[in-house]
Amino acid sequence: MFCSKCGTENPDNANFCQGCGSPLTNPAQQAAENLYQSPPVPNPTVCSEPTAQSPLEALRKVATSVLFRFTAFAFCSLILSNILVLLDSSYIWGAFTEIFRNVDPEMVNEASSYIGSFSIITAIISQIPYVLIAIGLWVTYAAAAGKKDKPFNTAGLTMIKVIYVIELVAVCVLLALCMVAMLIASITADNSKDAMMVFGFVIALDIIFGVIIFWLAMIIKSLNAAKTAAHEESGKHLGKNASAFVGILCYIAGVINILSAILSIMSFSIVAFCNCAIGAVVQFCFGVLIFRFRSEIKRLK
């Protein structure tokens, strides 16, 4: 056995070097100590969630989360709440008919009977787009929770995308009609002051509709990103990520719903309060889901 410091040869059973006096380590004894040494115990408090290895896994991870299921359930509750709010507004209309009955009783009776007979039908029809979106959410969850060896079915995402595309086209058509009406009003204005008021209203209308159109376009972009991730089993070719603008607007809409819920308490409307509260929960949940999907995709880059 040779000393590791001075290189002097020593007997195998020696504990110290005969040349420099340094302690010696027997290789066989050291190997035995390493063999019987206890392996390091992992820290049970440190446990991280497994990271997705592909865009498809990232999409499955988000779409099968408890938050996604809760969001879909809350969205279905919001649909029922919207119907109740519309029915409640018909009762408010009935109260106004009692107040204005002396103005033109015949006209008020006709309007009241018309609204009363179609209130339930119109309330249900108005929620058809939201019902389709809810179905799309549950179809997406079912596809994500299915067998991983089967292709991801994007029928739910496509259904939601079609609804928002139709809404985007409708908003653009409505904006065009409003612009034509405002143009005619500005041309036929009696003086320049009225024309300037119309012009200011047009600018405000353009800003509002512009934000709505951009928001709808970013929702469609985010849905396209999810559909791209559904067909990408490797992280080599990552498509565009979900829009952070949509997530931020969801948070803003949630805050607005909270303020509306507070105002509804002052007006003693329980139905309106529940509707605004559920709407706030849905908006915040959608915002969290969008940013969670963004973070999962960013980890792959």
Disulfide bonds with the S-S distance in Angstrom:
none
